[in-house]
Amino acid sequence: MSALLGKKIGMTGVFDDAGQYVPVTVVHVGPNFVTQIKTMANDGYTAVQLGYEEKPERNVNKPLVGHFEKSSAPMLRYVREVRTFDDAKVAELKPGAVLNVDDVFHEGDTIHVIGTSKGRGFQGVVKRHHFGGVGQATHGQSDRQRAPGSIGGSSYPSRVFKGQRMAGRMGGEQITTRNLKILKVIPEQNLILVKGSFAGAKNQLVKVVKG
């Protein structure tokens, strides 16, 4: 198994062995429940379906209730697949198995974290694309400081090119932050301390992939 589902708790800092202050992100990883095993014979590909964070059965629809009961797993809020092509690892797991953080991750491991960036709503070009604005507030330009400026030609090409940087919705995109280092694993609470930061708001679902 090369990945687990978790939740971003927030950021803090710790002192390393050399006495240096290191900013870290606290991630709650696991327990994850194996809800289904995808095999090449039955599904055409190999993967492990994981569930994370229990929730009341009254908030789960009937198809998912049957799916969880079939694997002897509790009712879960998040279900994701982890693709793997190592049949030997898949053969070791059974539906209903529980995976904790120390079953996969250890101190010093390199990981990739897949999260969703914070949604910023509809934003202008200065915030979204770091434009500098159009001129100063003098010479009659009293309201143009954060304007995008010209967006295309006149007689030629008489259109705006696709992909032009303009105002629009910002954030809410899947972002993978690679090559992060695990500084500490706290198995009693299923927590890991990751050096640095990655995309995502507090209490947001993330997928932690072992590098």
BAMAR-39959 format. One line per field, with one value per residue: residue number from 1; x negated, y negated, z negated of N, C-alpha, C, O in turn. Coordinates in steps of 0.2 Angstrom, whole numbers. Each point is the difference from the previous one (the first is absolute). Layout:
# BAMAR-39959
seq	NUM;...
nx	X;...
ny	Y;...
nz	Z;...
cax	X;...
cay	Y;...
caz	Z;...
cx	X;...
cy	Y;...
cz	Z;...
ox	X;...
oy	Y;...
oz	Z;...
END
This chain:
# BAMAR-39959
seq	1;2;3;4;5;6;7;8;9;10;11;12;13;14;15;16;17;18;19;20;21;22;23;24;25;26;27;28;29;30;31;32;33;34;35;36;37;38;39;40;41;42;43;44;45;46;47;48;49;50;51;52;53;54;55;56;57;58;59;60;61;62;63;64;65;66;67;68;69;70;71;72;73;74;75;76;77;78;79;80;81;82;83;84;85;86;87;88;89;90;91;92;93;94;95;96;97;98;99;100;101;102;103;104;105;106;107;108;109;110;111;112;113;114;115;116;117;118;119;120;121;122;123;124;125;126;127;128;129;130;131;132;133;134;135;136;137;138;139;140;141;142;143;144;145;146;147;148;149;150;151;152;153;154;155;156;157;158;159;160;161;162;163;164;165;166;167;168;169;170;171;172;173;174;175;176;177;178;179;180;181;182;183;184;185;186;187;188;189;190;191;192;193;194;195;196;197;198;199;200;201;202;203;204;205;206;207;208;209;210;211
nx	-4;6;9;-2;9;1;-5;3;-10;-10;0;-10;-2;-8;-1;-6;-3;3;9;-1;0;6;0;8;-1;7;-5;11;-8;10;2;-8;9;-4;1;-11;3;-7;8;-10;-2;-2;-11;-6;4;-10;7;-4;9;-2;0;7;-5;-3;7;6;3;2;-11;4;-6;11;1;2;11;6;0;6;11;2;-1;11;4;-7;8;0;-8;-9;3;-9;-1;-3;-2;4;-11;1;-2;-11;-3;0;-9;-7;3;3;7;-1;-6;-6;3;-9;2;2;11;2;6;-8;-3;3;10;-2;3;9;0;7;-2;7;-3;-6;9;-3;4;9;-7;-4;0;6;11;7;0;6;11;-5;7;10;-11;-2;-3;-10;-2;4;-11;10;1;-10;2;11;-3;8;7;-9;9;-1;-1;-6;-6;-9;5;-2;-9;8;-11;0;8;7;-10;7;7;-1;6;2;-9;-2;-10;2;-1;-7;2;-7;-1;10;-2;-2;6;11;-4;10;-8;-7;-7;-7;-8;2;-11;8;-9;0;-1;11;0;5;11;2;-6;-9;9;-5;-6;1;-6;1;-7
ny	6;-4;6;-11;6;-10;-2;-8;3;2;-11;6;1;2;5;-6;9;-3;5;7;-12;8;-6;0;8;-6;10;-3;7;-1;11;7;-3;11;-8;-3;10;-9;6;4;7;-4;-3;10;1;-4;5;-10;7;-11;5;-9;2;4;7;-9;9;-5;1;9;-3;0;-7;-11;-3;-1;-10;-8;-1;-5;-11;0;-5;-6;-4;1;-6;4;-3;6;-4;10;-8;10;-1;-4;7;-2;-9;0;5;-8;-5;-4;5;-11;2;4;-10;5;-8;4;0;-11;-5;-4;2;-10;3;6;-10;7;-11;9;-9;-3;-4;-7;3;-2;9;-6;5;-9;-8;-8;0;-3;-11;-3;-1;-4;6;-6;2;-10;-4;2;-11;-4;3;-5;2;-5;-5;0;-9;5;-8;-4;0;-11;8;-7;-8;-3;10;-10;1;5;-3;9;0;-5;-4;8;-9;1;8;-3;5;3;-3;7;1;0;3;-5;11;5;-8;11;-9;-1;9;-4;8;-5;-7;8;0;-9;2;-7;6;-9;-4;0;4;-10;3;-8;8;-4;2;8;-3;8;-7;11;-7
nz	0;8;-3;-3;-5;5;-10;8;-5;4;-2;2;-11;8;-10;8;6;10;-2;8;0;-5;9;-8;7;-6;-1;2;-5;6;0;5;5;-3;8;3;3;2;5;0;-8;-10;-3;0;-11;0;-7;-5;-3;2;-10;2;-9;-11;4;-4;-6;-10;-3;-4;10;4;9;-3;-1;9;5;-4;2;10;-1;-2;9;-6;-7;11;-6;-4;10;-4;11;-3;7;2;0;-10;9;1;6;11;5;0;9;-9;7;1;9;-9;5;-6;-7;-10;3;-2;-8;7;-11;3;-5;10;-2;3;2;-2;5;-8;11;-6;-4;11;4;0;7;-7;9;-5;-2;8;4;-9;3;9;7;-2;1;4;-10;4;0;-10;-3;2;11;1;-10;-1;5;5;0;6;6;5;8;7;5;-6;0;-4;-5;-5;-2;7;-8;6;-1;-5;1;-11;5;-10;5;-10;-2;9;-11;9;-11;7;0;-2;-7;1;-4;3;-6;3;-2;-9;5;1;-8;7;-2;4;4;-8;10;-4;10;0;2;-7;-5;4;7;-6;10;-8;7;-1;-6
cax	4;-4;3;6;4;0;3;-5;2;-2;-7;-3;-8;-4;-8;-4;-5;-5;3;3;8;2;7;3;7;3;5;3;0;2;0;3;3;0;7;1;-6;1;-5;0;5;7;2;-4;-6;-2;0;3;5;-1;5;-3;4;7;6;6;3;6;-2;-3;6;0;-6;-6;0;-1;-8;-4;1;-3;-7;0;-3;5;2;-6;2;-4;-3;-4;-4;-7;-3;-6;-1;-3;5;-2;3;8;2;-1;5;7;5;1;-6;-1;-7;-2;-5;-6;-1;-2;-5;-5;-4;-5;2;2;7;3;6;5;5;4;-2;5;4;0;5;-2;-6;-2;-7;-5;-1;0;-6;-6;-1;-3;4;-2;-2;0;7;-1;2;6;2;2;3;-3;-6;1;3;-4;-3;2;0;-1;-1;5;2;-3;4;7;3;-4;-3;2;-5;-2;0;5;4;4;0;-7;-1;4;-3;-4;-7;-4;-6;-4;-6;0;-4;3;-4;2;6;3;5;6;6;0;-2;-6;-2;-3;-4;3;7;2;7;6;2;0;5;1;-2;-6;-3;-7;-3;-7;-4
cay	-6;-6;-7;0;-7;-4;-7;-5;-3;-7;0;-2;0;5;-1;6;2;-6;-6;-5;0;3;0;6;1;6;3;6;5;7;7;1;6;2;1;4;2;1;4;0;4;-3;-7;-2;-3;1;-6;1;-5;-1;-5;-4;-4;3;-4;3;3;-3;-5;4;2;7;4;0;4;7;1;1;6;6;0;0;-7;-5;-5;-4;-6;0;6;-2;6;0;4;4;5;5;5;4;-4;0;7;0;-4;2;-5;-1;-1;-7;-2;-6;-4;3;5;-2;-6;-1;-6;-1;2;-6;1;-5;-2;-3;-4;-5;-6;-4;-4;-8;-3;-4;-5;-4;2;-2;6;6;1;-4;-6;-6;-6;-4;-7;-3;-3;-7;-1;2;7;0;7;5;3;7;2;5;-3;3;8;3;-5;-3;3;7;5;-2;5;2;6;5;1;-7;-1;-5;1;6;4;1;5;6;4;6;-2;5;-2;6;1;-2;5;1;-1;4;4;1;6;1;-4;0;-7;0;-7;-1;-6;-5;-1;2;-3;2;-3;4;5;3;7;1;7;0;5;1;-2
caz	0;1;-1;-5;0;-6;-1;-2;-6;0;0;-6;1;-5;1;2;-4;0;-4;5;1;7;1;2;1;-3;4;-3;5;-2;3;6;1;7;2;6;4;7;3;7;2;-1;1;6;-3;-7;-5;-6;-1;-7;-3;-5;-5;-1;0;-2;5;3;5;6;4;0;4;-4;-6;2;2;-6;-4;4;-2;-7;-2;-2;4;1;4;6;3;5;2;0;5;-1;5;-3;-2;-6;-6;0;-3;-7;-3;0;-2;-7;-4;-3;1;-4;3;0;4;6;0;-6;0;5;7;4;2;4;-3;5;-3;4;-3;-3;5;-1;3;6;-1;6;2;-4;-5;3;4;-3;4;-4;1;6;-1;-7;-1;3;8;1;-1;-7;-2;4;-3;0;6;3;6;6;1;6;5;3;7;0;3;-1;-5;-6;0;-6;-6;-2;-7;-1;-7;0;-6;-3;-5;0;5;-3;1;-3;-2;0;-3;-7;-5;-7;-5;-6;1;-6;1;-5;3;7;3;3;1;6;0;5;1;7;2;-4;-6;-6;0;7;2;4;1;-2;4;-2;6
cx	-4;3;6;4;-1;3;-5;3;-2;-8;-3;-7;-3;-8;-3;-6;-6;2;3;8;2;8;3;7;2;6;2;1;3;4;4;3;0;7;1;-7;1;-5;0;5;7;1;-5;-6;-1;0;3;5;-1;6;-3;6;8;5;6;3;6;-2;-3;6;-1;-5;-6;0;-1;-7;-4;1;-3;-8;-1;-4;6;2;-5;2;-4;-2;-4;-4;-7;-2;-6;-1;-4;5;-2;3;7;2;0;6;7;5;2;-6;-1;-8;-1;-6;-7;-1;-3;-6;-5;-4;-5;3;2;7;2;7;5;6;4;-2;7;4;1;5;-2;-5;-2;-7;-5;-1;-1;-7;-6;-1;-2;5;-2;-1;1;7;0;2;7;2;2;2;-3;-6;0;3;-4;-3;3;0;0;-1;6;3;-3;-2;8;4;-5;-2;3;-6;-3;2;5;3;4;-1;-7;0;5;-3;-4;-7;-4;-7;-5;-6;0;-3;4;-5;1;6;2;5;6;6;0;-2;-7;-2;-5;-4;3;7;2;8;5;2;0;6;2;-3;-7;-1;-7;-3;-8;-4;-5
cy	-6;-6;1;-7;-3;-7;-5;-3;-7;0;-2;0;4;-2;6;2;-5;-6;-5;1;2;-1;6;0;7;3;6;5;6;-1;0;7;2;2;5;1;0;4;0;5;-2;-7;-3;-5;1;-6;3;-6;-2;-5;-3;-4;3;-6;4;4;-3;-5;4;3;8;4;0;4;8;1;0;6;6;1;0;-6;-4;-5;-5;-6;-1;7;-2;7;-2;5;3;5;6;5;3;-4;0;7;0;-3;3;-5;0;-1;-7;-2;-6;-3;3;6;-2;-5;1;-6;0;2;-6;2;-6;-1;-3;-3;-5;-7;-4;-4;-7;-3;-3;-6;-4;3;-1;6;7;1;-4;-6;-6;-6;-4;-7;-2;-4;-7;0;2;7;1;7;5;4;8;3;4;-4;3;7;2;-5;-3;3;7;2;-1;6;0;7;5;0;-7;-1;-6;2;7;4;3;5;6;5;6;-2;6;-3;5;-1;-4;5;1;-1;5;4;1;6;0;-4;0;-6;1;-8;0;-6;-5;0;3;-3;3;-4;4;5;2;6;-1;7;0;6;1;0;6
cz	0;-1;-6;1;-7;0;-2;-7;-1;0;-7;1;-5;0;1;-4;0;-4;5;0;7;0;2;1;-4;4;-4;5;-3;-7;7;0;7;1;6;3;7;3;8;3;0;3;6;-2;-7;-4;-7;-2;-8;-2;-7;-4;0;-1;-2;6;3;5;6;4;0;4;-4;-6;1;2;-6;-4;4;-2;-8;-2;-2;5;1;4;7;3;6;2;0;5;-1;5;-2;-3;-7;-6;0;-3;-8;-3;1;-1;-8;-4;-2;1;-4;3;-1;4;7;0;-6;1;5;7;4;3;5;-3;5;-4;5;-3;-2;6;-2;3;7;-2;6;1;-4;-5;3;4;-2;5;-4;0;6;-2;-7;0;3;7;1;-1;-7;-2;4;-3;0;6;4;6;6;0;7;5;3;7;1;-7;-1;-5;-6;0;-6;-5;-2;-7;-2;-7;1;-7;-2;-5;1;5;-3;1;-4;-2;-1;-4;-7;-4;-6;-5;-6;1;-7;0;-4;3;7;3;3;0;6;1;6;1;7;0;-4;-6;-6;0;7;2;4;1;-1;4;-2;7;2
ox	-5;-3;3;-3;-1;4;-4;6;4;-3;4;-2;3;-2;2;-1;-3;-3;2;3;-2;3;-3;4;-2;4;-4;4;-4;1;5;-3;2;3;5;-4;4;-6;5;3;4;6;1;-4;5;-3;3;-3;1;2;-5;4;4;-1;0;0;1;4;-3;5;-5;-2;-4;-5;-3;-3;-5;-4;-2;-2;-6;-3;5;-3;-2;5;3;-2;3;-1;-2;0;-5;5;-2;3;5;2;3;5;3;1;1;-1;1;0;3;-4;4;-3;-4;-5;-2;-5;2;0;-4;-4;1;1;-3;3;-2;3;-2;1;5;-3;1;1;-5;2;1;-3;-6;-6;-3;-2;-5;-6;2;-1;-5;4;2;4;5;2;1;6;-4;1;4;-3;-5;3;-6;-5;5;-4;0;0;6;3;3;-4;4;5;-6;4;1;-6;-4;5;-1;-3;2;-3;-4;5;3;4;-3;-3;1;-3;1;-2;-5;0;3;-5;-4;5;-3;6;6;5;4;3;-4;5;-5;3;1;4;-4;2;0;-5;-1;6;5;-6;0;2;-4;2;-3;2;-4
oy	-1;-6;6;-5;4;-1;2;-3;-4;5;-4;0;1;-3;6;-4;-1;-5;-5;6;-3;3;3;-4;5;-3;4;-1;3;-6;-3;4;-4;5;3;-4;5;-1;-2;-1;1;-1;-6;-2;3;-5;5;-5;5;-4;3;-3;-1;-5;6;-3;0;-3;-3;3;3;5;5;3;3;5;4;3;5;5;0;0;1;0;-3;0;-2;4;-3;4;-6;6;-4;3;4;-1;2;2;0;0;4;1;4;-5;5;-1;-5;4;-5;2;0;3;5;0;2;-4;5;-1;-5;5;-5;5;-5;3;0;-1;2;-2;-2;-6;1;-4;3;4;3;2;4;6;-1;-2;0;-5;1;-4;4;1;-4;6;3;2;3;2;5;4;3;5;0;3;3;3;7;-6;2;5;4;-4;5;1;-2;4;-3;0;0;2;-6;5;2;-3;2;0;1;4;-2;-1;2;-3;5;-5;-4;6;-5;4;2;-3;2;-2;2;1;-4;-3;4;-4;3;-6;3;2;1;-3;6;-3;6;-2;3;2;-4;4;-4;6;-5;3;0
oz	-4;0;0;2;-5;5;-5;0;-2;1;-4;6;-6;5;-3;-5;-5;0;-2;0;5;-4;5;-3;2;2;-2;5;-4;-2;0;-2;4;-3;1;0;2;-1;3;5;5;2;2;4;-3;2;0;1;-4;4;-3;3;5;-2;2;5;6;4;4;-3;-2;-3;0;-2;-3;-2;-1;-3;-4;0;-2;-6;1;6;-5;4;4;-4;5;-4;2;-1;-2;2;3;-5;-3;-5;-6;-3;-3;-6;5;-4;-3;-6;4;-2;1;5;5;0;4;3;-6;5;1;5;-3;2;0;-2;3;-4;5;-6;2;4;-6;0;2;-4;6;-3;0;-1;-2;0;4;1;-6;-3;3;-2;-5;4;-1;3;6;1;-4;-6;1;4;1;0;0;3;0;-3;0;-1;-3;0;3;-3;2;1;0;1;-5;2;-4;-3;2;-3;5;-5;4;-5;5;3;-6;5;-5;4;-4;-2;-2;1;-3;-1;-4;3;-5;2;2;-2;3;5;-2;1;1;-2;6;-5;4;-4;-2;-3;1;3;0;-3;4;-4;4;-2;0;5;5
END
